[in-house]
Amino acid sequence: MVSAPGKADLVLHEGLVLGHPGSDSVAISRGSIAAHGAFADLKPLVGPRTHLIKLAGRTVAPGFIDSHLHFREAAAAATGISVQRCRTVGDLLADLRLAAGKTPPGNWMRAFGCDEALLLDRRGPTRAELDESLPKNPLRLRHQTLHATWLNSRAIALLGLEAPGFTPPLGANMVRDSAGKLTGLLVGMETWLSDHLPPVTAAEAESRARIISREMAAAGVTAFTDATTRNGPVEVEQFAKLAQSNAICQRVGVMIGGQHLDAADRCEQLARAAGIALAGAKFMPGYQYDPAGLSRPVRRALERGFDCAFHVTEIEELEESIEAIEAAKAQFSGAHEIPRFRIEHGGIITPNYIDRLMAAGVWVVTNPGFIHFRGPKYAAEPGLVAHLYRARSLKDANVHLVGATDAPVTPAKPLAAIAAAVSRTSIDGVEFAPAEALSMQDAFALFTSEAARLGRLEAGVIEPDHLADLIVLPRDPFSLNAADLMNLVVDITIVGGRVVYERGRPAIASSDSADLRST
């Protein structure tokens, strides 16, 4: 439906407009915000084809931008076997046996969400336990961090891991027991395993994408960046197809792994044709991109105009990343403005690094949801708590700070992460470094205005000429405490002027002229 000239496509009216106390309505035209203000003042924008949504006191807020997640892994976790809620090995095995009862013998089973640090047993399942529970199906059970996998004997045999002469990929750790037998736990082989398991069909991939995209829309996510290190031309092409088929209703950004810089031209062509963003290059400290270290591939990425992101959860990774950033900045001679540097996670940042981050102009993409959902793991390491997922100290030092869920490691629910940034409290009620807590407004900015700046999106605030990427909440979030915010639902999610989610109803289109892939 196209509105008459000068008329709005959609008007949200008679509620609260977050950040604008004098406004109760927002008008949207051709995918962008046309105006906000009192409904009486916006009535001239209402035409015979304008779609009206009465807010009845509800709050319009900017949509959430999740700056770092793993979309395909989140889709697989959402549609597969999840053991994230299990708190003992026994519970985990029982869930797997239940799933096996619904799976034809011989078919691969894919499960996600085991983390020995969050289990009361403080260990993962043994190979013998997996064999006893799943005697007829090969199993891949992925660690919640996405950096390790447990296999049962059927899976090990099918993959040939115990065959004479098998050579694991560089950097892999195939954990063995005292007798030299594989325990089933593999670390650093995730890409190899994904490449050697039966491929997911295109139809299944699209079905998974539609499911997780709708779940994210229900959580208020209007844009995201996939920060998976293995992303190369094959994965960018997959995202392009999903975007073009509208299986994904959010705006999409995709990073490519630093090992794929030689294929950057192809990746850019695919992304441009599908209207998705190529969000930069992702580097894993310790990975051998170049014999000379990270600085040379980082400089190559900068010369292409790519932002450079670094996976950092440990001090050693932070040191290597900062050294690479400082060296690249000193050597960079590009004619264009230097792209951005991103520290992904920033799990541990000791005080001596804060000034270096600020001086280098680094953006820290933090995960406040880790405090809530993974708190029991950190409680066992009290000496690190003061440096854990910093927020307030970084903002006070003028370090750029953005939030992300890292889904599926934590749920793709920005409201839960925002609440955790405010409360700094774990799921079992333990408070972690309360001095690092943010105000509600600053916590919201992690997923709205600041995330939009990092992603170069004209979004994240409710202002004329900005993208109409909005959500409707039943209550004013700034009036809630963290506990109430954690459980707040999203009533409506709008991307580019289109209603892509409405609680209790299927998605409906409100503006045929809106282009979700434009930025």
N, C-alpha and C positions, 0 to 999 in steps of 0.2 A: 504494500500500500504506500503510495507516495502522497505526501501532504501537498496542499495548495501552496503556491509561492508565498513566502513570508510567514507560513504557518509551521507550527511544530509537528513533528511526527508523534511525540510522546510527551505527556506532562504528568509528573508526579506531584500531587498537590495535597495541601493541608496536613502537613506533618512538621518534622524538624529537619533542618539541613545542617549537617555537622560542620562546625566551623563558621556558621553564619547565623547568629542569633536572630537577626531581623528577617530571615527568609523562612518561608514554609513550603515553597514549591520549587521545582526544577523543570525547565523546558529543554527538550532535546530535539535536534534537527540534524538529519543526515549524519548520524553517528556521533555528533559532538554536542556538548552542552551549549545551548543557545543563550540561556539566561537562568538566573535564580532570583527569587524575591518573594514578595507577597503574591498570593494567587490572584488577587484582584488586579495586580499590576501586570500579570502574565496573561490575562484573559484575551488580550488582542492577538496572542499567538495561537489561540485555540481555533481550529477550523473544523469543517465537517468531517475530515478524515483523521483528525488528531485523536490518538488513543490516550485515554485518561485513566490513571490509576490513583484512586483515593488512598492516601496514606493513613488517614484517621489517627493522627498523632504519632505514627511510627517515624523512624529516623532514616533519612537518606545519608549514606556515607560513601566515600570513595571505595571502589573495589580493591581487593587485596592482590598484591603482586608478590608471588613466591619466587624469590630470586635464586633459589638453588634446590632442585629436587631431581628425582630420577623417575621420569614418567613411565617408561615401559616396565621398570621394576615395580613401581607402585601399582600399575595396572595388573601385573601378574599376581602381586600379593592380594589385591582386592578381589580378584576372581579365582584365586587358587586356594591352597591350603595354608591358613595362617595359624601359627602357634604362638603369636606374640603375647597372648593373655596367659599362657601357661607359666606357672611359677615353680614347678618341679619337673624333673626328668620323667617321673611317672605319668604326670598329666600330659606331657608332650607326647610320650609314646602311646598313651591311650587315644589321643586325638588322631595320631597318624594311623593307628589300627582302625579307627572308625572310618577314616577317609579311604583306607585301603579296601574296606568292605564295599565301597561304592565304585571301585576302580577295577576294570577288567584285568585279569592276571596278565603280566607281561608289559602292561602299559607303564610308561614313565610317570612317576609322581613327583611333582614339584611343590615344595613347601618353603615357607619363609617365616623368619622372625625369632629364631633361637639365639639367645645370648647368654652364655654361661654366667656372666657377671650379674645377670638379673634373676637367675634361678636360685632357689634356696639351697640346692645341692652344690652350687658353685662349680658346676662342671657341665659339659655337654653330654649328649648320648654317646655310648660306646658303639663300635661297629657290631658287636655281638647283640646288643640290645636292639639295634635297628634291624639286624637280620631276623631276630626272633619275632619282632613286631610286624615286619614286612617281608615275609618269606617269598612272595610271588611277584613283587614289583620292584624295579629299580627306583631308587629315591635320590633326589637332590634336595637337601635341606639347607637353605641359605642362612648364613649368619645375619643377624639384624643390622649389622653395620655394612653389609654387602661386600665385605672383604674376605670372607671365608665360606666354606661349604662342608657339610657332612655328607658322606655317601655310604650306602650299605654295600654288601658284597656283590649283589647283582649289578649295581651301577658300576662298581669298580671293574668287574669282569667285562661288561659291555664296552667300557671306555678303554680297556686294555692297559690299565694303570699298573698291573702286576706282570705284564708280558715281558719276557726277556728283552733287554735293550731299550725299554721305554725311556725316553728322555723328557723330563718335565720342562715346561717353559722357563725362561730366565726369571729368576727371582721367586720362583714357587717354593713352597715348603710343604712337602708331603709328609705329614707327621707319622712317625713310626713308634711302635712300642719297644720294650727292651729286647725283644727277640727279632726286631727288624721288620715286623709285619706292619702294613699300613693300618692305622687306627680308624681310617675313614675321614679324618679331618684334613682338609686341604686349605692352605692359606696362599693367597696371591695367584690363584689359578682361575679367577672368575671369568675372565674373557675367554680363556681356553675352553673352559667347561661350556660356556654359552655357545661357542662355535662348534662344539662336538656333540651336543645333545640334539635330538630330533628338532628341526626348526618349527617354529610356530607358524601356522598357515596365515596367509594374508587376511582371510575372513576372521580367524580367531583374534589376530592382532587388532583388527578394526573393532570387533565386539568388545574386547578388553578396553580399548581406548575410549569408546563411548561410555562404558560403565564408570571408569575412573574420572573421566572428564566431567560427567554429571555429578559424581560425588564431590569433586573439587568445586564445581559451581554451587552445590548445596552448602559448601563451606565459605562461599563468598570470593573464591579465587577467580579473577578475571584475566590474569596473565601469569606466565611462569617462564622460568629458564631451566632447561634440562642441562645439568652439569655433569653428565656421565662421561668419564674419561675415555671410554672406548669409542665414543661417537666419531665416525668418519663418514665418507660419502654414502655408504650403505645405509647407515642410521639416519643421516640427514634426508636421504631419499624416502625412507620410511615415514619420517615426520612430515615431509612434504605431501605425501599421498594421504596421510591421515588428516592433515589440515585442509587439503583440497576437497576431500570427501565430507568435510564438516563433522568428522568423528570427534574432533577436538573443538570445543566451543570457546576456549580461551585464546588469547594472543600467545604465540609461541616464540620462544627464543631457544636456540640450541648452541651449546658450546661444542667444539671439536677437540679431541685429544691432541696434545702436543706432538704425538707421533704421526699425525695425519696432516701436518703442514704442507707436505708435498701435494696433497689433494685439495688444498684450500680453494683453488679456482673452481673445481667441480662442485665443492660444497656450496660456494657462493652462488653459482648458477642455479643449483637446485633450490636453495633457500629463496632466492630472488623470484624465481618462477612461481613458487607457492605462496609468496607473501609472508614468509616467516623470517625472523631475524637470526642472523648468525652472530651469536652473543660473545664470541671470542674464543681463545684457546685455553685449555685446561691442562695444568701440569701437576704431576705427582712427584714431589721431592723423593729422591732415591731411585727413580726410574731413569734408565740410561738413554735419554733422548740424544745425547751427544757425549763423546768421550771427554770433552772439555767441561762438562757440567751444564747447568741450566741457562747460563747467560746467553750463549749463542742462539739456541732455539727461541728463547724469549725475545731476543732482538729481532729475529726473523719474523716473529708474530707481530711485533710492534711495527715493523716496516710495512707490513700488510694492512696496518690500521686496526689490528685485533686487540681488544682488551685481553689481559693476561691474568688468569685465575690460578691460584695455588692451593692445593689441598693441604690444610694445616690443622692437625689435631695434637701434635706433640711439639715440644720445644725444639727438637732437632730439625723438624720440618719447617718451623718458623724461621730458624736461623738460616737454613739453606735458601728459603724463599726470599727473605729480606736481602741476603747477599746478592742473589740473582737480580732482584729489583734494583738495588742500588747500582750494581754494575751496568745493567741495561740502561738505566737513566743517564749514567755518566757517558755511555758510548753512543746513545741514540742520536742520530743525525738526520732523522727524517724531516722532510720539508713541512709536513702537516703536524698538527697538534699531537703530542704524545698521548696514546690511548691510556686507559685506566688499568691500574693494578688492583687485584682483588685477593684478599686472604679469605679462603672459604673455611668456615667453621670457627677458626681462631679458638680452638678448644682450650689451650693453655697459653696465656700471654702474661709473662712476668713483667714487673714494672719497668725493667731496663729496656724493654722493646717498645714501649708506648711512644716515646719521643721519636724513635726511628720510624715508626709507622706514620706518625704525623708528618715528619719531615719529607717522607717519600710520597706523601699524598695518597696513601693506600686506602682502599675501601675494605672494611672488614664485614663479611657476610656471616653474621652470627646465628646461632641456633638456640634461642632461649627455651624452646620446647624440650631440649635435651635435659634441662634442669628438672622439668616436671616428670617427663616420661622415663628418663634414665637415671634419675636421682639415686636410687639404691646402689648403683655401680660406683658413683662418686663418693658416697658416704664411707666407702672402704679405704679411701685415699684422702684423709682429712688435710694433709699437708698441701694439697693442690687446690683446695676449695677456693681460697682467696683469689686465685688466678683463673678460675673456671668460667668460660663464656662471659667474659667481661662485657659490660655495657656502659654504666654510668661513668667509669673512669676514662673510657675511650671518648665518650661524648664530651666530657669536661676538657679533654686534651685536644678537642677539635679533630678527632679522627672520624672520617666518614663511616657511618654505621648503618647497616641494612639487615633485615631479618629474613630468615628462610626456614622451612620445615625440614628439609633434607628427606622428604618422604621417599620411600616408605619407612625410613629409619624411625621417624616419628610420624604421626598422622598428618595428612595434608590439611591441617585445620589452623589457619593463622590466628583465629580468636584464642585458641588454647595457648599458642606460642606467645601471643601478646599478654595474656593473663600471667603466664610464667615469667615474662620479662618484668612485670609489675610486682609479683609476689615473691619470686625467686624460691618457690616452695615445690618440693618433689611430690609425687603422687602419694607417698606415704607420710606427708606432712612435715618433712625435714626442710628447714630453711638453709639456703646456701648463699653465703656472701651477700647479705642483705644490702650492704653498701653499694652493690652494683645494680640495684633495682632502678627502673625507670619510672617516670610518671606515666599515667595512662596516655597522655597526648604524645609523648616521645615514643612510647611503645607502639602506638598505632602508626606513627610515621615510618617505623621500620618496614612496614608492609604496604605503605601507601606513598606518601610524598617522597621519602628518601629512596625507596625502591624504584620509583618512577625516574628519579634523577639518574640513578645508576644504569637503568635500562634504557635511558634516553627516550622515554615515553611521555607524551603530553597527557599525563594522567596523574592519578594520585591525589588530586585536589578537585574541589567542585568550583570551577571557574569557567566563564565563557571561553569558547574555542578549545577547551580541553576535551579529550575523548570522553564519551559518555559511557564510561566503565564504572558502574555504580552498584551498590547493594542497598537493600532496605532491611533494617533491623527492627524488631518489635519494641525495643527500648533504646534510649540514649546511652551508648556505651560508656560515655564519660561520667555518667551518674552512677555507675555500678562499681562494686568492689571486684577484685580479681576472681574470687570464687564464683560470683554470679556471671561474670564475663565468660569464664571457662565453659559454662553450660548454655550460653546464649545461642539461639538458632538464627539462621539467615532466612528471611521470608522471600526475598526476590534478589536475583542477580541479573545484571544487565551488562552486556558487552557490546560496545559500539552501537548503542541505542536499541539492541535487541534483547528482549527478555529471554534468557537462556535457561533460567530456573525460576520456578515459583513453587514454594512449599505446598505440597498437597495436590499439585497439578502438573501435567506434562509441560515441557517447554513450549512457549509460543513466540512467534515473531511479531515485533511491534513496529519495525521499520524495515521495509524491504530494501531501502536504499543504503542501509548501513553495511559497511564492508569490514568484517572482523579482521581481515588480514592487513588492513592499512595501518600504518604507524605514523 
